Amino acid sequence: MKLQQQWIAFHTIVTKEVMRFVRIWVQTVLPAAITMSRYFVIFGHLIGSQLAPIQGYNYIDYIVPGIILMAIINNSYAVLFALGGLINAIYAKTFDDISIIPTFVLTPLTYLGGIFYSVHMLPPFWQHVSLVNPILYMINAMRYGMLGISDIDYRLALLIVIGFVVALYLFALYLLRKGTGIRY
């Protein structure tokens, strides 16, 4: 397939998906907006008004990058999550099995990734445990991009995220070449 044909195919798929997304906005945009609004009201306003600033920022300002990233994670399939979704689908025996990873892995990692707190607020043991959570690095890279602060050096955060992408890519490639989960 020539480059021009590839571009036309890519453009067609993107246009179709964007139109689908806009057409069913009640299912795609509205739930995310309501969920984010609840987090802002509950954590940002009600709880945040009772807390001291974190690294010089009001609590609500501090959690905004994490809440935005959480909405992105829950509603998108950026490269890291696309690979994770592919691996999840390879191992799933039924359609219902697909929800196991988001429910029991992704959700806890999201909440334990430093969205609502600085990792430095944790006891030393849990700070070290948090360092194996890829969400922690994504949130801190996003927080650095929006606020200019991060619990972790943003360059390290980007390298770690890229490392997770490479590792999941290689694992997915291995599973596909091995034929794991392929049904005839």
Stockholm file with secondary structure:
# STOCKHOLM 1.0

chainA/1-184         MKLQQQWIAFHTIVTKEVMRFVRIWVQTVLPAAITMSRYFVIFGHLIGSQLAPIQGYNYIDYIVPGIILMAIINNSYAVLFALGGLINAIYAKTFDDISIIPTFVLTPLTYLGGIFYSVHMLPPFWQHVSLVNPILYMINAMRYGMLGISDIDYRLALLIVIGFVVALYLFALYLLRKGTGIRY
#=GR chainA/1-184 SS CCHHHHHHHHHHHHHHHHHHHHHTHHHHTHHHHHHHHHHIIIIIIIIGGGSCCBTTBCHHHHHHHHHHHHHHHHHCCCHHHHHHHHHHHHHCSSGGGGGHHIIIIIHHHHHTTTSSSCGGGSCHHHHHHHTTCHHHHHHHHHHHHHHSCCSSCHHHHHHHHHHHHHHHHHHHHHHHHHTTTCCC
#=GC SS_cons         CCHHHHHHHHHHHHHHHHHHHHHTHHHHTHHHHHHHHHHIIIIIIIIGGGSCCBTTBCHHHHHHHHHHHHHHHHHCCCHHHHHHHHHHHHHCSSGGGGGHHIIIIIHHHHHTTTSSSCGGGSCHHHHHHHTTCHHHHHHHHHHHHHHSCCSSCHHHHHHHHHHHHHHHHHHHHHHHHHTTTCCC
//
